[in-house]
Amino acid sequence: MGQARTEMSPLIKPRYPLEEYFELERTSEEKYEYFNGEVVCMSREDPQHSLIEVNVLTTISNRLRESDCRVYTSRLRIKTPWLV
């Protein structure tokens, strides 16, 4: 005998206004990313990841030294014009 089939509805992710995301960022110890109304908690760094980040940032920064470009760590929060 076959198993009964049940239909599942798609998982609906809640959408958040930008103001709620900013409030979460101000009051939380965790780091989040916001895209199209979705808020995603980012994982914490471990020492190995931090070392890789330092090495990559140093290499890129050295190559961009004579340009107007700047290199920042992932801890910097930015707002892009197309986000809002």
Z-matrix of the N, CA and C atoms (Angstrom, degrees):
N
C 1 1.442
C 2 1.520 1 110.58
N 3 1.317 2 114.90 1 142.75
C 4 1.458 3 119.92 2 179.07
C 5 1.517 4 111.77 3 -82.45
N 6 1.293 5 114.12 4 160.83
C 7 1.460 6 119.16 5 177.69
C 8 1.522 7 109.52 6 -82.97
N 9 1.303 8 115.13 7 149.69
C 10 1.462 9 120.12 8 176.53
C 11 1.522 10 108.71 9 -70.06
N 12 1.308 11 115.58 10 138.42
C 13 1.465 12 120.03 11 179.21
C 14 1.518 13 109.33 12 -93.76
N 15 1.266 14 114.66 13 135.86
C 16 1.464 15 119.62 14 174.44
C 17 1.510 16 107.63 15 -120.51
N 18 1.291 17 115.38 16 141.00
C 19 1.459 18 119.30 17 178.39
C 20 1.515 19 109.21 18 -91.05
N 21 1.299 20 114.38 19 140.02
C 22 1.456 21 119.86 20 178.53
C 23 1.516 22 108.61 21 -111.20
N 24 1.292 23 114.73 22 138.61
C 25 1.458 24 117.87 23 175.73
C 26 1.521 25 108.23 24 -82.30
N 27 1.316 26 117.74 25 150.89
C 28 1.466 27 119.69 26 179.58
C 29 1.524 28 110.60 27 -65.79
N 30 1.310 29 114.98 28 147.11
C 31 1.455 30 120.60 29 177.57
C 32 1.523 31 108.79 30 -68.10
N 33 1.306 32 115.76 31 122.64
C 34 1.463 33 120.19 32 179.92
C 35 1.520 34 107.89 33 -100.55
N 36 1.314 35 115.90 34 118.21
C 37 1.453 36 120.90 35 179.34
C 38 1.523 37 108.85 36 -85.66
N 39 1.324 38 116.42 37 135.14
C 40 1.467 39 117.83 38 178.43
C 41 1.525 40 110.63 39 -66.92
N 42 1.308 41 116.25 40 147.70
C 43 1.459 42 121.65 41 177.24
C 44 1.529 43 107.34 42 -108.74
N 45 1.304 44 115.39 43 138.02
C 46 1.453 45 120.83 44 -175.56
C 47 1.525 46 110.52 45 -116.06
N 48 1.330 47 116.51 46 141.82
C 49 1.467 48 118.56 47 173.14
C 50 1.530 49 109.31 48 -69.87
N 51 1.302 50 116.39 49 153.93
C 52 1.462 51 122.00 50 -178.26
C 53 1.529 52 111.60 51 -56.87
N 54 1.324 53 117.52 52 -36.16
C 55 1.468 54 121.22 53 -179.15
C 56 1.535 55 111.08 54 -61.91
N 57 1.336 56 117.15 55 -39.34
C 58 1.469 57 119.97 56 178.24
C 59 1.525 58 110.99 57 -66.75
N 60 1.320 59 116.81 58 -37.49
C 61 1.467 60 120.48 59 177.02
C 62 1.532 61 110.15 60 -62.47
N 63 1.341 62 117.07 61 -45.99
C 64 1.468 63 120.32 62 179.72
C 65 1.529 64 110.90 63 -61.27
N 66 1.319 65 117.45 64 -39.76
C 67 1.466 66 120.84 65 177.90
C 68 1.529 67 110.23 66 -64.12
N 69 1.310 68 117.64 67 -42.37
C 70 1.460 69 121.93 68 177.31
C 71 1.527 70 110.38 69 -60.80
N 72 1.310 71 117.40 70 -42.70
C 73 1.466 72 121.55 71 179.16
C 74 1.531 73 111.30 72 -63.84
N 75 1.325 74 116.59 73 -37.87
C 76 1.471 75 120.29 74 -179.24
C 77 1.520 76 112.02 75 -69.85
N 78 1.323 77 117.28 76 -33.22
C 79 1.464 78 120.14 77 -170.51
C 80 1.525 79 114.55 78 -105.16
N 81 1.308 80 118.22 79 -2.28
C 82 1.462 81 120.51 80 -174.15
C 83 1.525 82 112.03 81 -109.18
N 84 1.321 83 114.74 82 149.45
C 85 1.465 84 120.96 83 173.54
C 86 1.523 85 110.87 84 -79.28
N 87 1.313 86 117.09 85 -22.42
C 88 1.458 87 122.19 86 -177.89
C 89 1.524 88 110.90 87 -82.87
N 90 1.321 89 115.19 88 162.87
C 91 1.462 90 121.52 89 176.00
C 92 1.522 91 108.11 90 -104.68
N 93 1.328 92 116.15 91 136.95
C 94 1.459 93 121.81 92 -178.84
C 95 1.515 94 110.23 93 -125.92
N 96 1.318 95 115.64 94 157.38
C 97 1.459 96 121.92 95 170.22
C 98 1.517 97 107.74 96 -119.88
N 99 1.323 98 115.10 97 148.15
C 100 1.462 99 122.00 98 -178.00
C 101 1.516 100 108.37 99 -124.09
N 102 1.342 101 116.42 100 129.38
C 103 1.460 102 120.41 101 177.04
C 104 1.519 103 108.96 102 -151.04
N 105 1.313 104 115.65 103 121.88
C 106 1.472 105 121.78 104 178.20
C 107 1.525 106 113.02 105 51.44
N 108 1.317 107 117.07 106 40.84
C 109 1.456 108 120.62 107 177.12
C 110 1.515 109 115.01 108 85.80
N 111 1.326 110 117.57 109 -6.13
C 112 1.460 111 120.75 110 178.66
C 113 1.522 112 109.62 111 -96.97
N 114 1.329 113 115.72 112 137.66
C 115 1.455 114 122.24 113 178.61
C 116 1.524 115 107.55 114 -112.85
N 117 1.336 116 115.84 115 126.54
C 118 1.463 117 121.15 116 -177.63
C 119 1.522 118 108.87 117 -123.77
N 120 1.330 119 115.97 118 127.90
C 121 1.456 120 121.07 119 176.56
C 122 1.529 121 108.51 120 -77.77
N 123 1.320 122 115.87 121 128.62
C 124 1.455 123 120.90 122 -179.55
C 125 1.530 124 109.50 123 -89.62
N 126 1.318 125 116.13 124 148.59
C 127 1.463 126 120.18 125 -178.90
C 128 1.528 127 110.54 126 -73.62
N 129 1.307 128 114.11 127 155.73
C 130 1.467 129 119.56 128 178.24
C 131 1.525 130 109.51 129 -78.21
N 132 1.326 131 114.49 130 153.46
C 133 1.463 132 119.42 131 179.45
C 134 1.521 133 110.46 132 -83.50
N 135 1.318 134 115.13 133 149.40
C 136 1.451 135 120.10 134 170.91
C 137 1.533 136 107.27 135 -108.78
N 138 1.320 137 118.81 136 169.40
C 139 1.469 138 120.54 137 -177.15
C 140 1.532 139 113.57 138 -57.11
N 141 1.323 140 117.78 139 -39.00
C 142 1.467 141 120.43 140 -179.48
C 143 1.529 142 110.54 141 -64.02
N 144 1.322 143 116.65 142 -44.23
C 145 1.465 144 120.82 143 178.60
C 146 1.525 145 110.22 144 -62.34
N 147 1.317 146 116.92 145 -41.89
C 148 1.461 147 121.28 146 179.71
C 149 1.526 148 111.15 147 -62.05
N 150 1.321 149 117.49 148 -41.39
C 151 1.462 150 121.55 149 178.48
C 152 1.530 151 111.00 150 -64.23
N 153 1.322 152 116.70 151 -42.63
C 154 1.471 153 120.43 152 177.01
C 155 1.521 154 109.87 153 -61.13
N 156 1.327 155 116.40 154 -44.11
C 157 1.467 156 120.44 155 179.73
C 158 1.532 157 111.32 156 -59.57
N 159 1.312 158 117.21 157 -45.03
C 160 1.468 159 121.26 158 179.32
C 161 1.523 160 110.64 159 -61.06
N 162 1.317 161 117.22 160 -45.01
C 163 1.465 162 120.54 161 -179.38
C 164 1.527 163 112.03 162 -63.76
N 165 1.326 164 116.71 163 -43.49
C 166 1.468 165 120.61 164 179.83
C 167 1.528 166 110.34 165 -66.04
N 168 1.325 167 116.94 166 -46.18
C 169 1.465 168 120.13 167 -179.55
C 170 1.527 169 111.88 168 -62.70
N 171 1.310 170 116.98 169 -39.86
C 172 1.464 171 120.51 170 178.75
C 173 1.526 172 110.84 171 -63.67
N 174 1.313 173 116.67 172 -45.71
C 175 1.466 174 120.86 173 179.77
C 176 1.523 175 111.29 174 -61.57
N 177 1.321 176 116.71 175 -48.28
C 178 1.472 177 120.13 176 -179.66
C 179 1.522 178 110.58 177 -64.70
N 180 1.309 179 116.76 178 -44.48
C 181 1.463 180 120.91 179 -179.37
C 182 1.529 181 111.45 180 -60.06
N 183 1.319 182 117.12 181 -42.14
C 184 1.465 183 120.50 182 178.33
C 185 1.525 184 111.72 183 -61.95
N 186 1.307 185 116.90 184 -38.52
C 187 1.474 186 120.57 185 -179.85
C 188 1.526 187 112.10 186 -72.55
N 189 1.314 188 117.24 187 -25.69
C 190 1.469 189 121.09 188 -178.16
C 191 1.527 190 113.19 189 -96.37
N 192 1.299 191 116.73 190 6.07
C 193 1.462 192 121.47 191 -173.46
C 194 1.528 193 113.42 192 -52.83
N 195 1.303 194 118.85 193 -39.06
C 196 1.468 195 122.45 194 -177.19
C 197 1.528 196 112.97 195 -89.71
N 198 1.315 197 117.83 196 7.63
C 199 1.468 198 120.51 197 -178.19
C 200 1.531 199 110.37 198 -110.81
N 201 1.322 200 115.45 199 176.89
C 202 1.465 201 121.03 200 176.37
C 203 1.528 202 112.10 201 -86.71
N 204 1.313 203 117.26 202 -1.46
C 205 1.468 204 121.56 203 -178.17
C 206 1.526 205 110.13 204 -77.64
N 207 1.322 206 115.78 205 150.95
C 208 1.458 207 121.66 206 178.66
C 209 1.522 208 109.33 207 -128.88
N 210 1.321 209 115.73 208 152.13
C 211 1.459 210 122.08 209 178.89
C 212 1.525 211 107.55 210 -113.76
N 213 1.337 212 115.95 211 132.78
C 214 1.460 213 121.26 212 179.59
C 215 1.525 214 109.46 213 -126.89
N 216 1.314 215 116.15 214 157.94
C 217 1.462 216 120.48 215 177.07
C 218 1.524 217 109.94 216 -78.29
N 219 1.309 218 115.66 217 170.73
C 220 1.467 219 120.78 218 -179.59
C 221 1.526 220 112.28 219 -71.98
N 222 1.302 221 118.20 220 -10.37
C 223 1.461 222 120.51 221 -179.76
C 224 1.525 223 113.05 222 -78.36
N 225 1.311 224 116.79 223 -14.32
C 226 1.463 225 120.49 224 177.94
C 227 1.519 226 109.33 225 -74.11
N 228 1.314 227 115.87 226 132.10
C 229 1.467 228 120.17 227 177.97
C 230 1.521 229 108.52 228 -98.74
N 231 1.317 230 115.78 229 132.42
C 232 1.461 231 119.91 230 179.95
C 233 1.524 232 109.88 231 -127.75
N 234 1.322 233 115.05 232 155.46
C 235 1.459 234 120.76 233 174.57
C 236 1.516 235 106.85 234 -122.42
N 237 1.315 236 116.17 235 124.37
C 238 1.459 237 120.65 236 179.75
C 239 1.523 238 109.69 237 -96.79
N 240 1.337 239 118.06 238 149.78
C 241 1.468 240 120.89 239 -177.59
C 242 1.525 241 113.54 240 -57.96
N 243 1.326 242 118.45 241 -33.77
C 244 1.459 243 120.57 242 -177.56
C 245 1.517 244 112.67 243 -79.49
N 246 1.343 245 117.17 244 -6.24
C 247 1.460 246 120.79 245 -179.10
C 248 1.518 247 111.91 246 -73.37
N 249 1.310 248 116.80 247 -36.71
C 250 1.472 249 120.16 248 -175.60
C 251 1.500 250 111.94 249 -102.85
